[in-house]
Amino acid sequence: MRTWQVKRRKLTHHLIELGGFAIKAGMVDMTGDDRATIFGALLWMAEKLKSDEHEKALALWAGKMKNHSRQKARPTQS
């Protein structure tokens, strides 16, 4: 396999994985698959990361992911 093909496959895998995060977070369903809205939310995130709130935003979002993972790991009680 050529070098450019390997790079292309890695990029494709990475993009698919990132899209999966949007689905797992519920963004696709909650927006009715409105890609403009999803992209707008991502642009808002990028603005936060460029601001003086960079560290605060990273900590907040990482904490949300940890809480989400913990909730998914708990067995549901019936």
C-alpha positions in Angstrom: 0.0 0.0 0.0 1.3 3.4 -0.9 2.1 6.0 1.8 -0.6 8.4 0.6 -3.2 5.5 0.9 -2.1 4.7 4.5 -2.4 8.4 5.4 -5.8 8.6 3.7 -7.1 5.6 5.6 -5.9 7.0 8.9 -7.6 10.3 8.2 -10.8 8.6 7.1 -10.9 6.5 10.3 -10.3 9.6 12.4 -13.1 11.5 10.7 -15.5 8.6 11.2 -14.6 8.4 14.8 -15.2 12.1 15.4 -18.6 11.8 13.6 -19.4 8.9 16.0 -18.9 11.2 18.9 -21.6 13.5 17.5 -23.9 10.6 17.3 -23.1 9.2 20.8 -23.6 12.7 22.3 -27.1 12.8 20.8 -26.3 15.9 18.7 -27.6 14.2 15.5 -30.9 13.2 17.0 -31.5 16.3 19.0 -30.9 18.6 16.0 -32.8 16.5 13.6 -29.5 15.9 11.7 -29.2 19.6 11.0 -25.6 19.8 10.0 -25.5 23.6 10.1 -26.6 23.5 13.8 -24.0 20.9 14.6 -21.3 22.8 12.8 -22.3 26.0 14.5 -22.0 24.2 17.9 -18.5 23.0 16.9 -17.6 26.5 15.9 -18.8 27.8 19.3 -16.6 25.2 21.0 -13.6 26.3 18.9 -14.2 30.0 19.9 -14.2 28.9 23.6 -10.9 27.1 23.0 -9.4 30.2 21.5 -10.5 32.4 24.4 -9.2 33.0 27.8 -11.7 30.3 29.0 -9.6 27.6 27.2 -8.6 25.7 30.3 -12.0 26.0 32.0 -13.8 24.7 28.9 -11.4 21.7 28.6 -11.9 20.8 32.2 -15.7 21.2 31.9 -16.0 19.1 28.8 -13.6 16.4 30.0 -15.7 16.2 33.2 -18.9 15.8 31.2 -17.3 12.9 29.3 -16.2 11.2 32.5 -19.7 11.6 34.0 -21.3 10.2 30.9 -18.9 7.2 30.9 -19.7 6.5 34.6 -23.4 6.7 34.0 -23.1 4.3 31.0 -21.1 1.9 33.1 -23.7 1.7 35.9 -26.1 -1.2 35.6 -29.7 0.1 35.4 -32.0 -0.9 38.2 -35.5 -2.1 37.3 
